[in-house]
């Protein structure tokens, strides 16, 4: 038993994935505290040595939509261009639009072309929405197929599973999608296609086709003009499972999985093969969420499926700071002429002990040697219903240890008395919203460094430019530039709220009315005697 637990706490365990060796845990003492330690690219099998050295390039094997003969076609970036001496062409820049590197793109028809990185980056960013998902303009439905092996539930009346449609897009590409996705996005076009191909008697079409054609005018006004392709993000294919991520020829996904599992290794206790799970523990499934950031960085998050547990509410409730308290705190900072710093605690939940007794079965992310073993969760992880409350209790103990007291009006506002260098007395504050902390003090860096003794602060600590969805800006007037004032803007928050409402209305075949002002000019609320209902 000790042998396997030692592996989770520093010993070397590896995954071999089609020529890529992933080291989950290392014994390198120099990198023990470096959560972002780079992947050991030299520790690869001979098969990978045959791949070009630019295998670790962020854009390699991405699949952007590039213009070819006046039409956008999905290409695959297969490598970097080299000059006659074998040297790579171009130089790297942290801003993708300023890169001079040149890439080789391969098209489906076998055509090979060269593109500079800024052209590729521009093509990627122009074809995505704010979430990095591609938006494609719909053209027509050109085919359909039915999975004959799918039996379905004969008692279910409203079903579309087992059917897929082949769709063409304005950029000239074609792709297959589940019937349910196209029905929700383009119901009228799908209904017309089904009627033309005599599919109206099929169970997947009969329950909705006629009503759709009857009300097609309403549908046409409210449905979306574009479709979000969730298979790619920023022009890079999103793997759905750990196995699929391991099959890629680059190491970025393996690096992300390694980093996440290394950060979480203290949360696991591996049982022996013949060791029984202790009484009182409930089995729960975990899954790896794989994402891509704006700078093409791959991110992995190991998350519990907390809906499989049903703990009492008494151990799951966790409060957060109110927005009113945040506004008052910024006002106090301006009145007392004190500074503000913000930080985000990295892997915050794992610092706390879970209030639920759960275990899971190790998957491929743990390595071949540990896969299939029962693992007890001994520290809180994302997804567990009680992890928020456990983390809040742990952080409260830390702040108490640092001399802070919880405010009676808002328990997530912590304060303690302090004194400036000139003898002025004031209060220092720490505002808590889960793992996002704001520190208000004459010397906030000292408090931040004290917090670093207990936790890993992701990206360090800086002056806030955003907090709880609001943009934060520091103002200094020319006549008194030494006095700092703070402003909060809800522009981005309102914009996202409206977008969410519009998306929900679209799913209900509705839309927001277009107005030029919040209320009519002749509206007098003081004279309104209508029912409040």
Backbone torsions as a table, in degrees:
resi	resn	phi	psi	omega
1	UNK	NA	-45.6	-178.3
2	UNK	-61.3	-32.5	-178.0
3	UNK	-61.2	-43.1	-177.0
4	UNK	-78.2	-33.1	176.3
5	UNK	-68.0	-33.2	176.0
6	UNK	-63.8	-35.6	179.0
7	UNK	-63.6	-35.6	-179.8
8	UNK	-75.9	-14.8	-177.2
9	UNK	-114.5	29.9	172.1
10	UNK	141.0	-21.9	-178.8
11	UNK	-74.8	165.1	-174.4
12	UNK	-87.6	128.9	173.1
13	UNK	-134.6	135.9	-173.1
14	UNK	-128.2	153.9	173.6
15	UNK	-118.9	132.1	176.0
16	UNK	-106.2	124.2	-174.3
17	UNK	-133.4	94.2	176.3
18	UNK	45.6	52.8	176.8
19	UNK	92.5	-0.3	177.9
20	UNK	-116.5	124.7	179.1
21	UNK	-101.3	121.3	-178.8
22	UNK	-105.6	118.2	177.0
23	UNK	-92.9	111.7	-178.3
24	UNK	-76.2	-41.4	-175.3
25	UNK	-133.9	140.8	-177.6
26	UNK	-125.4	162.0	179.3
27	UNK	-111.1	16.3	-178.6
28	UNK	-73.7	106.9	-175.5
29	UNK	-64.4	-30.5	-178.4
30	UNK	-66.7	-27.0	-176.9
31	UNK	-105.0	10.2	-174.6
32	UNK	-60.9	-37.9	-178.5
33	UNK	-95.7	-1.2	-179.7
34	UNK	-94.1	96.6	-176.4
35	UNK	-68.2	-19.9	-178.0
36	UNK	-104.3	24.7	-179.5
37	UNK	-56.8	134.1	-174.9
38	UNK	-68.2	154.5	177.6
39	UNK	-66.5	139.9	-179.3
40	UNK	-76.9	91.5	-174.3
41	UNK	-71.6	-14.2	178.2
42	UNK	-80.2	-20.0	-178.2
43	UNK	-85.8	65.7	-179.2
44	UNK	-125.4	160.2	-179.6
45	UNK	-78.6	164.9	-178.5
46	UNK	-57.3	-28.3	-178.1
47	UNK	-62.8	-36.1	-177.2
48	UNK	-74.4	-25.5	-178.8
49	UNK	-64.5	-20.5	178.1
50	UNK	-77.4	-15.6	179.0
51	UNK	-80.0	150.0	-178.3
52	UNK	-60.6	157.9	-177.4
53	UNK	-67.2	-17.6	179.6
54	UNK	-82.6	19.2	177.8
55	UNK	-61.2	-21.3	-178.9
56	UNK	-96.3	15.8	177.1
57	UNK	-77.1	137.0	-175.0
58	UNK	-61.8	-33.7	-175.4
59	UNK	-89.8	-9.2	-178.5
60	UNK	-62.6	132.7	-179.7
61	UNK	70.1	8.3	171.7
62	UNK	-70.9	163.2	-174.9
63	UNK	-129.5	70.5	-179.8
64	UNK	-77.4	162.1	173.2
65	UNK	-89.3	111.0	-177.2
66	UNK	-113.4	147.6	-177.9
67	UNK	-79.2	128.0	178.3
68	UNK	-139.1	119.5	-177.8
69	UNK	56.4	39.4	177.1
70	UNK	79.8	1.0	-178.5
71	UNK	-125.3	140.1	178.0
72	UNK	-79.3	125.5	-178.6
73	UNK	-129.4	141.3	178.7
74	UNK	-73.7	121.7	179.8
75	UNK	-113.4	171.0	178.0
76	UNK	-125.7	126.0	179.3
77	UNK	-79.1	111.5	-173.0
78	UNK	-99.3	-12.9	179.8
79	UNK	170.3	-178.3	177.5
80	UNK	-95.5	150.4	176.0
81	UNK	-79.9	144.8	177.6
82	UNK	-123.4	151.0	178.1
83	UNK	-83.3	-174.7	-175.7
84	UNK	-64.0	-21.6	178.6
85	UNK	-91.4	1.4	179.3
86	UNK	87.4	7.0	179.6
87	UNK	-86.1	145.1	177.9
88	UNK	-66.1	139.7	-178.3
89	UNK	-90.1	132.1	175.6
90	UNK	93.0	166.7	-179.1
91	UNK	-123.7	154.0	-179.2
92	UNK	-83.1	145.6	172.0
93	UNK	-140.0	141.7	-177.7
94	UNK	-60.8	-25.5	175.0
95	UNK	-90.5	115.2	-176.4
96	UNK	-56.4	-30.7	-177.5
97	UNK	-73.9	-14.3	-179.2
98	UNK	-105.1	3.1	177.9
99	UNK	-69.3	145.2	175.5
100	UNK	-110.7	7.2	178.9
101	UNK	-65.8	145.6	-178.6
102	UNK	-116.1	133.9	-176.5
103	UNK	-116.3	159.7	175.5
104	UNK	-104.4	123.1	-179.0
105	UNK	-110.4	135.0	178.9
106	UNK	-110.9	129.2	-179.1
107	UNK	-100.6	160.0	-176.9
108	UNK	-57.8	-29.2	-178.7
109	UNK	-83.2	6.2	179.3
110	UNK	92.7	-5.4	-179.9
111	UNK	-69.6	138.7	178.6
112	UNK	-115.3	133.2	-179.7
113	UNK	-141.1	162.3	179.7
114	UNK	-110.2	135.6	-179.7
115	UNK	-136.7	139.1	174.6
116	UNK	-76.1	158.4	-175.5
117	UNK	-64.6	-36.1	-178.9
118	UNK	-66.8	-31.4	176.2
119	UNK	-68.2	-42.5	179.0
120	UNK	-64.4	-45.5	-179.8
121	UNK	-62.5	-40.6	179.2
122	UNK	-63.7	-40.7	178.5
123	UNK	-64.2	-38.7	-179.7
124	UNK	-66.8	-49.8	-174.8
125	UNK	-71.0	-27.2	179.9
126	UNK	-74.2	-24.3	-175.0
127	UNK	-101.6	16.5	-177.4
128	UNK	-126.0	162.4	175.3
129	UNK	-94.0	-168.7	-176.6
130	UNK	-65.4	-21.1	-179.8
131	UNK	-93.8	3.3	179.3
132	UNK	84.8	4.8	179.9
133	UNK	-89.7	145.2	-178.0
134	UNK	-76.1	140.6	174.3
135	UNK	-112.8	120.3	-179.2
136	UNK	-115.7	135.2	177.6
137	UNK	-78.3	128.8	-175.5
138	UNK	-74.5	141.5	176.8
139	UNK	-112.8	-64.5	-178.6
140	UNK	-164.9	167.7	174.2
141	UNK	-98.9	125.8	-173.1
142	UNK	-116.2	-1.8	179.6
143	UNK	-175.8	167.6	178.6
144	UNK	-149.8	161.8	176.4
145	UNK	-150.0	153.0	178.5
146	UNK	-123.8	133.3	177.8
147	UNK	-79.9	103.5	-176.2
148	UNK	-67.2	-21.7	-178.9
149	UNK	-78.6	-16.0	-179.1
150	UNK	-83.6	118.6	-176.9
151	UNK	-89.4	-36.3	-179.2
152	UNK	73.6	-175.5	178.4
153	UNK	-106.3	114.9	-176.4
154	UNK	-62.3	-20.1	-179.9
155	UNK	-83.7	-9.4	-178.8
156	UNK	-87.4	121.8	-178.4
157	UNK	-85.0	-40.5	-174.2
158	UNK	-102.1	95.1	-175.5
159	UNK	-143.1	143.6	175.9
160	UNK	-130.7	0.3	-177.0
161	UNK	-66.2	151.1	179.6
162	UNK	91.2	-2.0	-179.9
163	UNK	-120.0	141.6	175.2
164	UNK	-135.1	152.4	177.5
165	UNK	-123.1	146.0	174.4
166	UNK	-97.4	125.0	-172.7
167	UNK	-122.8	144.2	174.3
168	UNK	-105.2	148.5	-175.8
169	UNK	-121.1	161.6	-176.0
170	UNK	-62.0	-23.4	179.6
171	UNK	-81.2	2.6	177.8
172	UNK	93.3	-5.3	-178.7
173	UNK	-87.9	161.4	175.1
174	UNK	-130.1	152.2	-179.6
175	UNK	-160.4	155.8	177.8
176	UNK	-97.3	139.9	179.8
177	UNK	-142.1	152.4	176.4
178	UNK	-59.5	146.6	-178.8
179	UNK	-57.9	-36.3	-177.8
180	UNK	-62.9	-38.4	179.6
181	UNK	-63.9	-45.5	-178.7
182	UNK	-70.8	-34.8	177.6
183	UNK	-62.5	-40.4	-179.8
184	UNK	-72.6	-30.2	-175.9
185	UNK	-92.1	-40.2	-175.4
186	UNK	-135.6	66.8	-175.4
187	UNK	-64.6	-38.8	-176.8
188	UNK	-68.1	-47.6	-179.8
189	UNK	-61.6	-38.4	179.5
190	UNK	-68.8	-39.3	178.8
191	UNK	-64.4	-42.2	178.3
192	UNK	-64.5	-39.9	178.1
193	UNK	-63.9	-43.4	-179.4
194	UNK	-64.3	-39.4	178.7
195	UNK	-65.8	-41.6	179.6
196	UNK	-64.1	-37.7	-177.6
197	UNK	-94.3	12.5	174.6
198	UNK	56.9	50.9	178.6
199	UNK	-107.1	7.9	-172.2
200	UNK	-66.5	-19.3	-180.0
201	UNK	-91.5	-6.5	177.3
202	UNK	-69.9	139.5	-178.3
203	UNK	-56.1	-30.9	-178.5
204	UNK	-73.7	-13.2	-177.1
205	UNK	-118.0	-30.2	-169.4
206	UNK	-61.3	-32.1	-173.2
207	UNK	-80.3	-11.5	-177.1
208	UNK	-132.9	-13.2	-171.2
209	UNK	-65.8	-52.4	-176.5
210	UNK	-63.3	-46.3	176.5
211	UNK	-59.2	-34.1	179.4
212	UNK	-66.0	-45.8	179.4
213	UNK	-66.5	-31.2	-179.7
214	UNK	-68.7	-33.4	-177.0
215	UNK	-115.2	35.6	-173.1
216	UNK	-65.5	-28.6	179.2
217	UNK	-63.0	-43.6	178.7
218	UNK	-64.7	-40.2	179.5
219	UNK	-63.0	-44.2	-175.7
220	UNK	-62.9	-32.4	-179.0
221	UNK	-75.0	-31.7	-170.2
222	UNK	-102.5	-17.5	-177.0
223	UNK	-76.9	159.5	-177.9
224	UNK	-72.3	153.0	176.4
225	UNK	-93.2	-9.3	-178.8
226	UNK	-135.5	163.6	-177.6
227	UNK	-123.8	134.6	-179.4
228	UNK	-88.3	118.2	177.0
229	UNK	-88.6	112.3	-175.5
230	UNK	-92.6	1.9	177.5
231	UNK	-77.4	-23.0	179.6
232	UNK	-126.6	150.4	173.9
233	UNK	-140.2	125.3	-173.8
234	UNK	55.5	35.6	177.8
235	UNK	75.7	7.8	-178.1
236	UNK	-116.1	132.8	-178.1
237	UNK	-67.0	132.8	179.3
238	UNK	-92.3	115.0	175.4
239	UNK	-69.8	147.4	-178.3
240	UNK	-94.9	-21.8	-177.9
241	UNK	-134.9	166.7	177.2
242	UNK	-64.5	-39.4	179.4
243	UNK	-60.2	-42.6	179.2
244	UNK	-66.9	-37.2	178.7
245	UNK	-65.2	-36.0	-178.7
246	UNK	-72.2	-17.6	-177.7
247	UNK	-84.0	-9.3	178.1
248	UNK	-71.0	151.3	-174.8
249	UNK	-84.0	-9.2	173.2
250	UNK	-96.0	168.1	-176.9
251	UNK	-101.7	6.5	-173.3
252	UNK	-63.3	-46.0	179.9
253	UNK	-67.8	-38.3	177.3
254	UNK	-63.8	-38.8	176.9
255	UNK	-61.2	-44.6	-178.1
256	UNK	-64.6	-42.9	178.7
257	UNK	-65.2	-42.0	177.8
258	UNK	-59.7	-44.4	-178.9
259	UNK	-63.7	-43.0	-179.2
260	UNK	-65.9	-43.9	-178.8
261	UNK	-70.6	-32.2	176.6
262	UNK	-67.0	-41.6	178.5
263	UNK	-65.0	-29.5	-175.5
264	UNK	-99.6	2.3	-171.3
265	UNK	-60.4	-28.8	-179.4
266	UNK	-71.6	-10.6	-178.6
267	UNK	-85.8	-6.2	-172.6
268	UNK	-112.4	140.8	170.7
269	UNK	-127.6	111.3	-175.8
270	UNK	-83.1	131.7	177.5
271	UNK	-92.1	155.0	175.6
272	UNK	-66.6	161.3	-177.3
273	UNK	-61.0	-36.0	-178.3
274	UNK	-98.7	6.8	-178.3
275	UNK	-87.7	132.5	-178.2
276	UNK	-83.4	150.6	177.1
277	UNK	-69.8	132.9	-179.5
278	UNK	-56.5	150.7	178.7
279	UNK	-64.0	138.1	178.2
280	UNK	100.5	-10.5	179.5
281	UNK	-89.1	137.2	178.9
282	UNK	-105.6	137.5	178.0
283	UNK	-74.2	140.7	-178.5
284	UNK	-146.5	148.4	180.0
285	UNK	-95.9	148.2	174.4
286	UNK	-120.2	157.6	173.8
287	UNK	-145.9	157.4	-178.5
288	UNK	-99.1	120.4	175.7
289	UNK	-91.4	124.4	-177.6
290	UNK	-111.6	127.3	-176.5
291	UNK	-135.8	167.1	176.9
292	UNK	-128.7	129.6	179.1
293	UNK	-85.1	174.2	-177.6
294	UNK	-60.8	-30.2	-179.3
295	UNK	-91.9	18.8	178.5
296	UNK	72.0	9.2	176.6
297	UNK	-71.1	132.1	176.9
298	UNK	-83.6	141.3	-178.1
299	UNK	-133.3	137.6	178.0
300	UNK	-124.4	142.8	178.3
301	UNK	-137.0	120.7	179.3
302	UNK	-86.7	114.2	-168.2
303	UNK	-125.6	139.1	176.0
304	UNK	-83.4	147.9	174.1
305	UNK	-89.1	80.7	-172.3
306	UNK	-64.9	-17.9	-179.9
307	UNK	-68.5	-10.7	178.8
308	UNK	-82.6	-5.6	177.7
309	UNK	-114.6	158.5	-178.7
310	UNK	-136.5	67.0	179.7
311	UNK	-74.9	157.7	178.0
312	UNK	-67.4	150.9	-177.2
313	UNK	-64.2	-21.3	-177.9
314	UNK	-65.4	-21.6	-179.8
315	UNK	-108.4	4.8	-177.7
316	UNK	-114.9	-17.8	-176.0
317	UNK	-69.8	133.7	177.9
318	UNK	-144.7	124.4	-179.0
319	UNK	-86.4	162.2	174.4
320	UNK	-134.2	162.7	-177.0
321	UNK	-66.0	144.7	178.5
322	UNK	-83.0	156.8	179.6
323	UNK	-67.5	-31.5	177.5
324	UNK	-62.9	-39.6	178.7
325	UNK	-64.9	-36.3	178.4
326	UNK	-64.5	-43.7	-179.6
327	UNK	-64.9	-41.0	178.4
328	UNK	-64.7	-38.2	-179.9
329	UNK	-64.0	-41.3	177.0
330	UNK	-64.7	-36.3	176.4
331	UNK	-64.0	-43.8	178.9
332	UNK	-64.0	-35.6	178.5
333	UNK	-63.4	-40.1	179.0
334	UNK	-70.5	-40.7	-178.0
335	UNK	-67.9	-37.9	-177.5
336	UNK	-93.1	0.5	178.3
337	UNK	54.5	53.4	178.3
338	UNK	-118.9	160.1	-175.6
339	UNK	-90.6	163.0	179.3
340	UNK	-129.5	133.1	173.6
341	UNK	-129.0	149.1	-179.6
342	UNK	-123.7	152.0	176.7
343	UNK	-150.4	162.3	177.5
344	UNK	-126.7	119.0	-178.7
345	UNK	-74.3	120.4	-179.4
346	UNK	-75.6	135.3	-178.5
347	UNK	46.6	53.0	-172.1
348	UNK	-61.8	-46.4	-172.1
349	UNK	-61.4	-30.1	-174.1
350	UNK	-68.2	-14.6	177.8
351	UNK	-72.6	-19.5	-174.8
352	UNK	-101.3	158.9	175.8
353	UNK	-89.0	131.2	-177.3
354	UNK	-67.7	149.1	177.4
355	UNK	-92.5	-5.5	177.0
356	UNK	-107.9	146.9	176.2
357	UNK	-98.9	103.1	-176.6
358	UNK	-133.5	156.5	173.8
359	UNK	-140.5	164.8	178.7
360	UNK	-142.8	172.1	176.4
361	UNK	-104.8	128.3	-175.3
362	UNK	-62.3	133.8	177.7
363	UNK	-100.6	-168.0	-177.4
364	UNK	-64.7	-21.5	179.2
365	UNK	-66.6	-16.4	178.9
366	UNK	-87.5	-10.6	-177.5
367	UNK	101.1	155.2	-176.4
368	UNK	-62.3	-31.1	-175.7
369	UNK	-71.9	-29.5	-177.1
370	UNK	-105.5	-9.3	-176.6
371	UNK	-62.0	133.1	-179.4
372	UNK	95.4	-12.7	179.1
373	UNK	-76.3	151.1	171.6
374	UNK	-79.1	135.9	-175.9
375	UNK	-129.9	124.7	175.4
376	UNK	-82.2	139.1	176.9
377	UNK	-92.7	107.6	-175.1
378	UNK	-103.4	-5.4	172.9
379	UNK	-134.5	151.4	-176.3
380	UNK	-63.6	140.5	177.4
381	UNK	-128.8	157.3	178.8
382	UNK	-59.9	136.2	178.3
383	UNK	108.6	-28.0	176.7
384	UNK	-71.1	138.7	-175.0
385	UNK	-65.3	-29.1	-176.4
386	UNK	-95.6	0.8	-172.8
387	UNK	-68.3	-33.9	178.8
388	UNK	-63.2	-45.3	178.9
389	UNK	-66.4	-39.0	179.3
390	UNK	-64.2	-41.1	179.1
391	UNK	-67.1	-42.1	-179.5
392	UNK	-61.6	-41.4	178.8
393	UNK	-64.5	-40.2	179.6
394	UNK	-65.3	-45.0	179.3
395	UNK	-65.2	-36.5	178.4
396	UNK	-60.6	-41.2	178.0
397	UNK	-63.9	-38.0	178.9
398	UNK	-64.8	-46.1	-178.9
399	UNK	-66.2	-36.5	174.4
400	UNK	-60.7	-41.8	179.4
401	UNK	-62.6	-31.3	-180.0
402	UNK	-84.7	1.3	175.7
403	UNK	96.0	7.2	-179.1
404	UNK	-87.9	153.3	179.0
405	UNK	-122.3	138.9	179.2
406	UNK	-75.3	136.3	-179.3
407	UNK	-74.3	139.3	179.9
408	UNK	-68.6	-33.9	-178.9
409	UNK	-73.7	-34.4	178.7
410	UNK	-144.7	105.5	-173.9
411	UNK	-64.0	-11.4	179.0
412	UNK	-98.1	10.9	169.0
413	UNK	-105.9	119.2	-178.0
414	UNK	-113.1	138.3	-175.2
415	UNK	-142.7	159.0	170.6
416	UNK	-156.6	151.9	-178.1
417	UNK	-73.1	147.3	-179.3
418	UNK	-149.7	174.8	-178.6
419	UNK	-142.5	135.2	177.1
420	UNK	-76.8	172.4	-179.0
421	UNK	-63.1	-29.0	-179.3
422	UNK	-86.7	6.2	177.8
423	UNK	92.6	0.9	179.9
424	UNK	-73.6	129.6	179.2
425	UNK	-89.7	142.9	178.7
426	UNK	-160.3	179.8	178.1
427	UNK	-111.2	137.4	169.8
428	UNK	-91.8	144.6	-176.6
429	UNK	-127.8	147.7	168.3
430	UNK	-127.8	120.1	178.7
431	UNK	-101.1	133.8	-172.9
432	UNK	-120.7	122.7	169.6
433	UNK	-128.5	91.1	-174.2
434	UNK	57.8	-108.5	-179.5
435	UNK	-103.0	1.4	177.7
436	UNK	-92.6	120.4	-175.5
437	UNK	-118.3	141.3	170.5
438	UNK	-117.6	131.9	179.4
439	UNK	-117.4	124.7	178.9
440	UNK	-113.1	115.1	-177.1
441	UNK	-163.9	161.4	173.8
442	UNK	-67.4	-30.2	175.9
443	UNK	-133.3	72.2	-175.6
444	UNK	-66.8	-21.9	-179.1
445	UNK	-64.4	-30.5	178.7
446	UNK	-65.7	-41.1	178.4
447	UNK	-66.9	-40.0	179.1
448	UNK	-62.6	-42.0	179.1
449	UNK	-66.7	-32.1	175.7
450	UNK	-67.6	-38.2	177.4
451	UNK	-66.6	-31.7	179.1
452	UNK	-65.5	-20.4	176.5
453	UNK	-70.1	-21.1	-178.4
454	UNK	-105.5	-34.8	-172.3
455	UNK	-133.4	163.0	172.9
456	UNK	-92.4	116.3	179.7
457	UNK	-88.2	112.7	-178.1
458	UNK	-67.5	127.5	179.5
459	UNK	64.1	19.6	176.7
460	UNK	71.1	-150.2	179.2
461	UNK	-136.0	137.7	-175.9
462	UNK	-142.8	171.0	172.6
463	UNK	-68.5	137.0	-173.8
464	UNK	-72.7	139.8	169.4
465	UNK	-115.9	-5.8	176.3
466	UNK	-158.5	139.9	178.0
467	UNK	-153.5	126.8	-179.9
468	UNK	54.2	40.6	176.3
469	UNK	84.4	-6.3	-179.3
470	UNK	-103.3	141.3	175.6
471	UNK	-77.2	135.2	-178.2
472	UNK	-113.2	132.5	179.7
473	UNK	-137.9	136.8	177.4
474	UNK	-92.6	127.6	-178.6
475	UNK	-112.4	141.9	173.7
476	UNK	-136.5	120.9	-179.0
477	UNK	-80.2	143.5	-177.4
478	UNK	-56.5	-37.2	-177.1
479	UNK	-72.7	-16.3	177.8
480	UNK	-149.8	71.6	-174.1
481	UNK	-69.6	-16.3	180.0
482	UNK	-77.5	-15.4	-178.0
483	UNK	-94.5	120.5	-178.8
484	UNK	-97.1	131.1	174.2
485	UNK	-117.6	159.1	-175.8
486	UNK	-125.6	138.7	179.7
487	UNK	-124.4	141.4	177.7
488	UNK	-117.9	132.8	179.9
489	UNK	-122.0	136.6	179.6
490	UNK	-103.4	14.9	-174.9
491	UNK	-57.1	-52.0	-177.1
492	UNK	-66.7	-36.7	179.3
493	UNK	-63.6	-46.5	179.8
494	UNK	-64.8	-40.4	179.4
495	UNK	-59.3	-45.4	179.9
496	UNK	-69.4	-35.9	178.8
497	UNK	-63.5	-43.0	178.5
498	UNK	-64.7	-39.9	179.1
499	UNK	-62.0	-41.8	178.3
500	UNK	-63.9	-40.6	178.5
501	UNK	-63.7	-42.8	179.7
502	UNK	-62.8	-39.8	179.0
503	UNK	-66.4	-39.6	178.1
504	UNK	-66.7	-39.2	178.4
505	UNK	-66.3	-36.9	178.4
506	UNK	-61.6	-37.8	178.4
507	UNK	-66.7	-21.0	177.6
508	UNK	-101.4	11.8	-179.5
509	UNK	58.4	45.9	176.7
510	UNK	-132.4	171.6	179.3
511	UNK	-152.1	153.7	176.6
512	UNK	-71.1	136.8	176.7
513	UNK	-70.7	148.1	179.0
514	UNK	-87.4	121.8	-179.1
515	UNK	-130.9	155.8	179.5
516	UNK	-99.2	-11.3	-178.4
517	UNK	-153.2	157.2	-176.6
518	UNK	-60.2	-41.3	-177.7
519	UNK	-134.8	153.1	176.9
520	UNK	-62.1	151.7	-178.6
521	UNK	-66.5	-26.0	-178.0
522	UNK	-97.1	14.1	-179.4
523	UNK	-87.8	128.5	179.1
524	UNK	-123.7	97.9	-176.1
525	UNK	-61.7	-28.1	-178.9
526	UNK	-69.4	-17.1	179.2
527	UNK	-102.2	0.9	-177.0
528	UNK	-78.8	117.3	-178.4
529	UNK	-112.9	14.0	179.7
530	UNK	-69.6	163.4	-178.0
531	UNK	-65.9	143.5	178.4
532	UNK	-67.6	-19.8	179.7
533	UNK	-73.8	NA	NA
